[in-house]
Amino acid sequence: MGNKRVPLGGIADAAFPMMFSVVFSMVGAGVMIVALVAQQRSFVIHFDNRNLVIERHGIGSEKRWSFPVEPIKSLDMADSGMQANGRAWPELQIETTDGRIVRLLTGRMEMQIAPLAAVLHQAIFDKRISSNDSGKQ
């Protein structure tokens, strides 16, 4: 009259632990693959004539952005609005004269983005000034 556990047998008793370990291993492998793909992503930033070109290379994906230098209103490091461990994640933000904001390099460290933003800012606005001066002569 009490509830007695009826043994199910060898295969049924081993099925749950085996399924758990398979699912656990698959989740772990998935996390590892995502981390490897994210780690292999790289950016190339250069000028092509009067355009700022940003290329993202990664495993299985390539993306390219090209911005004419003239309509770039600002290029700075700014807060992305995301946080991890109580610290804000910076990002490179490019604002165009029509108000569009392009956000790049989110999640990189400030010491990586700040010098890059400063060099790009100087290069863009120096190009703009030198192109305006050459047009006046």
Secondary structure, 3 states (H helix, E strand, C coil): CCCCCCCCCHHHHHHHHHHHHHHHHHHHHHHHHHHHHHHCCEEEEEEECCEEEEEEEECCEEEEEEEECCCEEEEEEEEEEEEECCEEEEEEEEEECCCCEEEECCCCCHHHHHHHHHHHHHHHHHHHHHHHHHHHC
